[in-house]
Amino acid sequence: MNLLGLFIAFVGIQTLIFNACSAMTYSLMRVRVKKFVIFRGPKLACWHVGGCEVSLRLLPIGGFVEHDQEMLMTRNLGMRVLMSLSGLLGTACLGWLLLGGPEFLHYVQRTLVHLAPGTLHPTTTGVDCVRSFAVLAQHSFGFGLGVAAAVNVALNLLPIPMTPVFRSILEIGGYDFTEKTEGKPQTKGDKLIVVGCLLLLAVHAAWFVAIGMFFYHLMA
């Protein structure tokens, strides 16, 4: 399997596991799941399963689970935090099983160390980081998937919107995630989410550039 195929496979498998763990936890807590989305962008296929819309989309850049927010807010704090972290925990278990504990933690730490330099210099340091991952990914499919899971966990540990850790911090801080009514003044939490989303967009853009430059050089 070529590198692009590996990249799509790793993202798809992790998204499926992350979403499945989230959806199962919501269901166990009796919170309705509205959408289960693999990848992003235009829909390639769509199914309806028990009132939940399941869709496969074009761009291999993650996915999401949409749940009934009002039902979620009726659950206690411990349940809400568990539901926010369930996908992250599932991904961490995958990486732990494939790599073993010490190796998994090594690659989580390694990702966190290189994240800031790669984000600030996507066309140089960022490309080198992507190249290092590509070398590891070709070691074996299981090993590459484990490293990809470690990278995913490291990214989701960052306290920026709307990662599971960030949502959990706001939940513990008492932030209300229910839909805001028109004319209601913004809270500090609302403003923090707006600023954080812009930061997250910038980080994603930098790494899309790094990945794009890597594949451009690879095919040139």
C-alpha positions as CSV (number, residue, x, y, z in Angstrom):
1,M,0.0,0.0,0.0
2,N,1.4,3.4,-0.9
3,L,1.9,6.3,1.6
4,L,-1.3,8.1,0.5
5,G,-3.3,4.9,0.9
6,L,-1.8,4.3,4.3
7,F,-2.6,7.9,5.4
8,I,-6.2,7.5,4.4
9,A,-6.5,4.1,6.0
10,F,-5.0,5.3,9.3
11,V,-7.3,8.3,9.4
12,G,-10.3,6.2,8.5
13,I,-9.7,3.5,11.1
14,Q,-9.0,5.9,13.9
15,T,-12.0,8.1,13.0
16,L,-14.2,5.0,13.0
17,I,-12.8,3.8,16.4
18,F,-13.0,7.3,17.9
19,N,-16.6,7.9,16.7
20,A,-17.7,4.3,17.6
21,C,-16.5,4.7,21.2
22,S,-18.2,8.1,21.5
23,A,-21.5,6.8,20.0
24,M,-21.5,3.7,22.2
25,T,-20.9,5.8,25.3
26,Y,-23.7,8.2,24.4
27,S,-26.0,5.3,23.8
28,L,-25.2,3.7,27.1
29,M,-25.9,7.0,28.8
30,R,-29.1,7.2,26.9
31,V,-28.2,10.3,24.9
32,R,-29.5,10.3,21.3
33,V,-26.8,10.2,18.6
34,K,-28.0,12.3,15.6
35,K,-25.1,11.9,13.2
36,F,-22.1,9.6,12.8
37,V,-19.7,11.0,10.2
38,I,-16.5,9.5,8.7
39,F,-14.3,12.1,7.1
40,R,-15.5,15.6,6.1
41,G,-16.7,17.5,3.1
42,P,-19.3,16.4,0.5
43,K,-21.2,13.2,1.2
44,L,-20.2,10.1,-0.7
45,A,-22.7,7.8,0.9
46,C,-25.4,8.1,3.6
47,W,-27.4,5.6,5.6
48,H,-30.0,5.9,8.4
49,V,-29.6,3.5,11.3
50,G,-32.1,3.7,14.1
51,G,-32.7,7.4,13.7
52,C,-29.0,8.2,13.3
53,E,-27.6,9.5,10.0
54,V,-24.4,7.6,9.1
55,S,-22.3,9.2,6.3
56,L,-19.0,8.7,4.5
57,R,-17.5,11.9,3.2
58,L,-14.8,12.9,0.7
59,L,-12.0,14.5,2.6
60,P,-9.9,12.2,4.9
61,I,-9.5,14.7,7.7
62,G,-11.3,13.1,10.6
63,G,-15.0,13.1,11.4
64,F,-17.5,13.7,14.2
65,V,-20.4,12.4,16.2
66,E,-23.4,14.8,16.7
67,H,-25.5,14.1,19.7
68,D,-28.5,15.7,21.4
69,Q,-26.9,18.4,23.5
70,E,-30.0,19.1,25.6
71,M,-30.2,15.4,26.6
72,L,-26.5,15.5,27.4
73,M,-26.8,18.4,29.7
74,T,-29.4,16.6,31.8
75,R,-26.7,14.0,32.8
76,N,-24.4,14.6,35.8
77,L,-20.9,16.1,35.4
78,G,-19.1,12.7,35.7
79,M,-21.1,11.3,32.8
80,R,-20.6,14.3,30.6
81,V,-16.8,14.3,31.1
82,L,-16.7,10.5,30.4
83,M,-18.7,11.0,27.2
84,S,-16.4,13.9,26.1
85,L,-13.3,11.7,26.7
86,S,-14.6,8.3,25.4
87,G,-13.4,8.7,21.8
88,L,-9.9,9.8,23.0
89,L,-9.8,6.8,25.5
90,G,-10.7,4.4,22.7
91,T,-7.9,5.8,20.5
92,A,-5.4,5.6,23.3
93,C,-6.4,1.9,23.9
94,L,-5.8,1.2,20.2
95,G,-2.3,2.7,20.3
96,W,-1.5,1.0,23.6
97,L,-2.4,-2.4,22.3
98,L,-0.5,-2.0,19.1
99,L,2.7,-0.5,20.5
100,G,2.8,-1.4,24.1
101,G,2.7,1.2,26.9
102,P,6.2,2.6,26.9
103,E,6.4,2.9,23.1
104,F,3.0,4.5,22.9
105,L,3.8,7.1,25.5
106,H,7.1,7.8,23.7
107,Y,5.4,8.7,20.5
108,V,2.7,10.8,22.3
109,Q,5.5,12.7,24.0
110,R,7.5,13.0,20.7
111,T,4.4,14.4,18.9
112,L,3.9,17.0,21.6
113,V,7.6,18.1,21.5
114,H,7.5,18.6,17.7
115,L,4.0,20.1,17.4
116,A,4.9,23.7,18.0
117,P,8.0,23.9,15.8
118,G,6.2,22.0,13.0
119,T,3.2,24.4,13.2
120,L,5.4,27.5,13.2
121,H,7.5,26.2,10.3
122,P,5.3,23.9,8.2
123,T,7.3,24.0,5.0
124,T,10.6,23.0,6.8
125,T,10.2,21.4,10.2
126,G,6.6,20.4,9.5
127,V,7.6,18.5,6.4
128,D,10.5,16.8,8.3
129,C,8.0,15.7,10.9
130,V,5.6,14.3,8.3
131,R,8.6,12.5,6.6
132,S,9.6,10.9,9.9
133,F,6.0,9.6,10.4
134,A,6.0,8.3,6.8
135,V,9.1,6.2,7.6
136,L,7.5,4.8,10.7
137,A,4.2,4.1,8.9
138,Q,6.0,1.8,6.4
139,H,7.5,-0.3,9.2
140,S,4.3,-2.4,9.3
141,F,0.6,-1.6,9.1
142,G,0.0,-2.3,12.8
143,F,3.0,-0.3,14.0
144,G,2.1,2.6,11.7
145,L,-1.5,2.6,12.9
146,G,-0.2,2.6,16.5
147,V,2.0,5.6,15.9
148,A,-0.9,7.3,14.1
149,A,-3.0,6.7,17.2
150,A,-0.3,8.2,19.4
151,V,-0.2,11.3,17.2
152,N,-4.0,11.5,17.4
153,V,-4.1,11.2,21.2
154,A,-1.3,13.9,21.5
155,L,-3.3,16.3,19.3
156,N,-6.5,15.7,21.3
157,L,-4.7,16.2,24.6
158,L,-4.2,19.9,23.7
159,P,-6.6,22.2,25.6
160,I,-7.9,24.0,22.4
161,P,-11.4,23.8,21.0
162,M,-13.0,21.5,20.5
163,T,-10.8,18.7,21.7
164,P,-12.2,16.3,24.3
165,V,-9.8,17.7,26.9
166,F,-11.0,21.2,26.2
167,R,-14.6,20.3,26.4
168,S,-14.0,18.4,29.7
169,I,-12.3,21.5,31.2
170,L,-15.2,23.7,30.3
171,E,-17.7,21.1,31.6
172,I,-15.9,21.0,34.9
173,G,-15.8,24.8,34.9
174,G,-19.6,24.9,34.5
175,Y,-19.8,26.1,30.9
176,D,-23.2,25.6,29.3
177,F,-22.9,23.9,25.9
178,T,-26.7,24.3,25.1
179,E,-27.6,26.5,22.2
180,K,-27.3,30.2,23.0
181,T,-30.4,32.4,22.6
182,E,-30.3,35.5,20.4
183,G,-29.3,38.6,22.3
184,K,-27.8,36.7,25.2
185,P,-24.4,38.3,26.2
186,Q,-21.3,36.3,25.5
187,T,-19.5,34.8,28.5
188,K,-15.8,34.4,28.9
189,G,-16.2,30.8,27.8
190,D,-17.9,31.8,24.6
191,K,-15.1,34.2,23.7
192,L,-12.5,31.6,24.6
193,I,-14.2,29.1,22.2
194,V,-14.1,31.7,19.4
195,V,-10.4,32.5,19.9
196,G,-9.5,28.8,20.3
197,C,-11.4,27.8,17.2
198,L,-9.4,30.4,15.2
199,L,-6.2,29.0,16.7
200,L,-7.2,25.4,15.9
201,L,-7.9,26.5,12.3
202,A,-4.5,28.0,12.0
203,V,-2.8,24.8,13.4
204,H,-4.8,22.6,11.0
205,A,-3.9,24.9,8.0
206,A,-0.2,24.7,8.9
207,W,-0.2,20.9,9.0
208,F,-2.2,20.6,5.8
209,V,0.6,22.7,4.2
210,A,3.2,20.4,5.7
211,I,1.4,17.2,4.5
212,G,0.7,18.7,1.1
213,M,4.4,19.8,0.6
214,F,5.6,16.3,1.7
215,F,3.4,14.6,-1.0
216,Y,4.3,17.2,-3.6
217,H,8.1,16.6,-3.1
218,L,7.4,12.8,-3.0
219,M,5.7,12.9,-6.4
220,A,8.0,15.5,-8.0
